[in-house]
Amino acid sequence: MDTTDIFLYAGYLLIIVGAVFAILMPLIKSFGDPKSLLKTAIGVIVIAAVFGIAYSTASGDVAAKYMADPFNITPEGAKMVGGVLLTVYALFILAIVGIVITELNKLIK
């Protein structure tokens, strides 16, 4: 095992630790204010609904060259990737619209 492998594993460990803290710390803090958990739950449900819509509209078509080695993409995998991409596009557009609306409100006031 050379230093590259060690640093990669250390990076993986730091990403996992960071993700655990990013999830657990707000939960611990929100026990003092349970109403904030409701807002978080609504946000998660909305994103799940957007993903559900995107997944149902995504195509599962895969070109023959991607079904073979080395890719081995299945129609279910292609549909999942398409759903995630459509979700990202929708959230990006929603963010841009929100920014524009906020700036227009600032301009009017």
N, C-alpha and C positions, 0 to 999 in steps of 0.2 A: 504494500500500500504506500503510494507516494504522497507528497504534500498536496497535490491537486485533489486526490480523493478525500483526504482529511478535511480540507477546506470546504469541499462540496458537502460532506456530511455535517460539518459544523454549520454551514449555511442552511441546510435542511432543518437542522435542530432549531436554529434561531427563527426560521420562518414558522415552525410549528409552535414554538413558545410564544412568539408574537401573536399568532392567530388565537391561541388559547387565551392570552391576556386581553386581546381585543374583544373577545366574546364574553369572557367572565367578568372583567372589571365593570363594564356598564351594567351588567345584571346585578352585581353586588351593590353598586351605587343606587340602582333603581328600587331596591327593596325599601328604601326610605320614602320613596314616592311611587307607589304602585300604579298611579295613573299614567306615568311615563311608559310603563310596559305596554299599555293599551295602544299608544301611538306607534310604538315599535312593532307590535303585532299587526296593526293595520298596514304599516309599510311593507312588512314581509308578505302579507296576504295579497296586497296590490301587485308586488313584483312577481309573486307566484302566479297570479291571474294573467299578468302580461306574458309570462313564460308559457303558460298553458295555451293561450291564444296563439303565440308564436310557434309553439311546438305543433299545434294542430294544423297550422297553415304551411309548415315546412315540408319540403319534398324529401322523400327518402330515396330518390334516384341516385344511383352510383354508376359512374362509368366503369366499363369492364376492366380497364387497366388498373383501377384503384381497388378492385375486389381481390386481386391476386397479390402475391408477395411483392414488395415488402410492406404494403399498406394494409391489406386485409380489412378494408372498410366494409361494414355491413350496412344494409339499408336502415336499421335501427340507429346505428351510430351516426350515419349521415343525417338522419332526421333530428337527432339530438343536437348535433353541431349546428344544423340549420336553425333549430329553435333558439339556441343560445345566441347565434349571430343576429337573428331577427329581434330578440329581446334587447341586445346591446344597441342595435340601431334605433329601436323605439325609445329606449331610455335616453339615448343621446339626443334625439330630436326633441323629446320632452324637456330635457335640460336646456337646450337652446331656446325653445319657446318660452320657458320660464325666465331665462335671462332677459330675453327681449321684452317680455311683459313687465318685468321688474324695472328695467331701465325706462320704459315708456311711462310707468307710474311715477318714477322719480322726476322725469322730465315735465310731466303735467303738474306735479305738486311743486 
